Amino acid sequence: MSEPTTATAATSASAADLAARARALDAADELGKHREKFALGGGSGQEDAGVYLDGNSLGALPAHVPARLADVVARQWGELRIRSWDESGWWTAPERIGDRIAPLVGAAEGQIVVGDSTSVNVFKAVVAATRLADGGRDEILVDATTFPTDGYIAESAARLTGHRIVPLDPAGIPGAVTDRTALALVNHVDYRSGRLQDLPGITAALHEAGALAVWDLCHSAGALPVGLDAHGVDLAVGCTYKYLNGGPGAPAYLYVAERHQDRFDSPLPGWNSHADPFGMTPGYRAADGAARGRVGTPDILSMLALEAALDVWDGVRIEDVRAKSLALTDFFLECVRVYAPGGRVTAVTPEAHAERGSQVALRCAEAPAVMAELIRRGVVGDLRRPDILRFGFTPLYVGFADVERAARTLADVLADIPPAGA
Ligand SMILES: *Cc1c(COP(=O)(O)O)cnc(C)c1O
């Protein structure tokens, strides 16, 4: 019986050490001050706020958003009514908010329009990319492990346009792209494993073969630098309710590189994308610029909640966010190794920084029971069936003490839930 005693002593010594390290890291954290911008609960005298590690699925609420949205509803809608399309800036919101997102993804102004869901924007981007591509190219490369909606929509777009889908590991794109490739649709960060793809390298390889690069930024925008312009990305889409904290169902966005805008031919040319929407003419004439990516009347309430939410990024450098994100995920992986040894959980997310997004995915045979119990104990991550525990790290409101507590709670839960088959 002497061995377990030794192991316990070693573990508790490390635990004190990790807790102290967490305090020191939080004290030195320049981004820590942004946490108070969010409504996370647990203020003085309130109940335990818990640890929120699901901002990669639904970002937390910025505390000032309810009052701003209340004004949009009561004054802009309630009092000004139709006048708000002009006087409250409703009509121009899709491009104005696109320009707010632009610096976060490394885009100059005038290339991003906000509206519709990511799924709808994937459809616009894929079909438009086939129309931009040189004739005779009949293949669309798609990330084999893509978030399902991208795969479903690309498949339908391929059937509509007479293309063939080639599923593959994005790392294999440089070796697979040929003169038959029209485009590749790739998730910048894999939603399940947290793997970060080589956007510059893959984009360059596609261009070398004359193909277009369409990137889905759902799990990277707001978490790490993307560099759309710098790397010559052709088209991109992303959602705003994950790391951008826009709220449930917040509108997505579409990036069309300026050099493609004149030839961008939307498969959903709604009246909002017309050069003269209020001309109400029977013939379609596409608007110039990012507005060409619009479809119909924008969902103003969600859109203006998003616009308010983006205020949390004022004065924040995405490079600093990335540095903290890597420090958080490194620290989490280390805490899990110390607290939960014994092979019950295995990291699926790559160790290499260049291949890691802002989440950690752990494979665990008892994942469903473990995640349910973690949430009951105040540590909120999520489950991707059958066996992935997913933890998202949002540097503006997650700190190192949260990370240490999450790993310690995970170890406690594992100790209380017997291994499958035991
Ligand atoms: C979250 C996510 C989506 C979501 O699509 P919606 O149309 O907004 O529901 C799409 N693609 C990826 C890669 C995602 O991570």
The ligand as a Gaussian input file, in Angstrom:
#p B3LYP/6-31G(d) Opt

LIG

0 1
 C      -20.371000      26.490000     -35.712000
 C      -20.024000      26.173000     -37.133000
 C      -20.962000      26.337000     -38.167000
 C      -22.350000      26.765000     -37.838000
 O      -23.163000      26.986000     -38.926000
 P      -24.527000      27.780000     -38.713000
 O      -25.100000      27.901000     -40.035000
 O      -24.172000      29.077000     -38.049000
 O      -25.365000      26.968000     -37.778000
 C      -20.545000      26.102000     -39.464000
 N      -19.289000      25.707000     -39.741000
 C      -18.374000      25.526000     -38.764000
 C      -16.986000      25.113000     -39.111000
 C      -18.722000      25.722000     -37.431000
 O      -17.827000      25.526000     -36.473000

